[in-house]
Amino acid sequence: MNNSVKKQVILILSSLALMVVIGLSIDLYLTHKEIMEASNACYNLDGYPVVHKEGFISNWSFTCNGI
């Protein structure tokens, strides 16, 4: 492999890694926003929101207790 091919491979892999990080960041932001909206709605109903995270990937469960 010559230097130009190595540089192209590194550039492609770096770009792919950056896209994955951006995608995960967007997913975390949208999940957080959704949980905050659900929690606020639960508080507005005089409830108590309970959020459980399961595993490393965004796998959340939400319940509104006390309503």
Secondary structure, DSSP 4 states (H G I P E B T S, - for coil): --HHHHHHHHHHHHHHHHHHHHHHHHHHHHHHHHHHHHHHHHHHTT-EEEEEE-SSSS-EEEEEET-
